[in-house]
Each structure stands twice: as structure tokens, then as C-alpha cells.
Amino acid sequence: MKTTTEVFLSRNFVEFGPFTAEEVTGFAARGLFMAGDYLCGGAAAEWLPYQDWLTVRSEEHTSELQS
């Protein structure tokens, strides 16, 4: 299931985006995130460290597949 929810990246106090959740997971797969990167949007309404955001996204995606 494809989502159009906007996700924003904060790196060194500069915000980038919007990106789709699929783009963000692609960035992670390519190893583009750095320590200190934060993401907001999609499954998370607040800024989260990128690893935490990916965990929330993974849990959300798994529950969608089980529905």
C-alpha cells in the first residue's frame, strides 16, 4: 500500500522535504542517514531519531499487511 503522507528530515537543524515514506525507507536502505538525523511525519507526529522513525514505520507497515 503506497502512502502520500509527507515526511521531513532534519539534519544539523536544517529541514529537508517533503519526502514520501517510501523515499525515506529507500534512503535508509542506501545508508544515507547520519547519526543525529531526525524524521517527522508519516507514522510519527513528532520529531524522532531516524532509527526510531523507521521502527515505527516498519511496525505500521506490518500491521497494514496483516489487516
C-alpha positions as CSV (number, residue, x, y, z in Angstrom):
1,M,0.0,0.0,0.0
2,K,1.5,3.3,-1.0
3,T,1.1,6.4,1.2
4,T,1.3,10.1,0.3
5,T,2.0,11.3,3.8
6,E,4.8,13.8,3.9
7,V,7.9,13.1,5.8
8,F,10.5,15.7,6.7
9,L,14.2,15.2,7.6
10,S,16.1,17.4,10.0
11,R,19.9,17.3,9.7
12,N,22.1,19.7,11.6
13,F,19.0,21.9,12.4
14,V,18.1,22.2,8.7
15,E,14.9,20.7,7.5
16,F,14.5,18.9,4.1
17,G,11.5,17.5,2.4
18,P,8.8,16.7,2.0
19,F,9.5,13.1,1.1
20,T,7.2,10.1,0.9
21,A,7.7,7.3,3.4
22,E,8.8,5.0,0.6
23,E,11.5,7.5,-0.4
24,V,12.7,7.7,3.3
25,T,12.9,3.9,3.6
26,G,14.9,3.9,0.3
27,F,17.3,6.4,1.8
28,A,17.8,4.1,4.8
29,A,18.3,1.1,2.5
30,R,21.1,3.0,0.7
31,G,22.7,4.1,4.0
32,L,22.1,7.8,3.5
33,F,21.2,8.7,7.1
34,M,23.7,10.0,9.6
35,A,23.8,9.9,13.4
36,G,21.7,12.9,14.6
37,D,19.2,12.8,11.7
38,Y,15.6,13.2,12.8
39,L,12.4,12.5,10.9
40,C,8.8,13.8,11.3
41,G,5.7,12.8,9.6
42,G,4.1,9.6,8.4
43,A,3.5,7.4,11.4
44,A,5.2,9.9,13.8
45,A,3.6,13.3,14.6
46,E,6.8,14.4,16.4
47,W,10.5,14.5,15.5
48,L,12.1,11.1,16.1
49,P,15.7,9.9,15.6
50,Y,15.6,8.3,12.2
51,Q,16.1,4.8,13.6
52,D,13.0,5.2,15.8
53,W,11.0,6.5,12.9
54,L,12.0,3.5,10.8
55,T,10.9,1.2,13.6
56,V,7.5,2.9,13.9
57,R,7.2,2.8,10.1
58,S,8.1,-0.9,10.0
59,E,5.5,-1.7,12.7
60,E,2.9,0.3,10.9
61,H,3.6,-1.4,7.6
62,T,3.5,-4.8,9.2
63,S,0.1,-4.1,10.7
64,E,-1.2,-2.9,7.4
65,L,-0.1,-6.1,5.7
66,Q,-1.9,-8.2,8.5
67,S,-5.2,-6.3,8.1
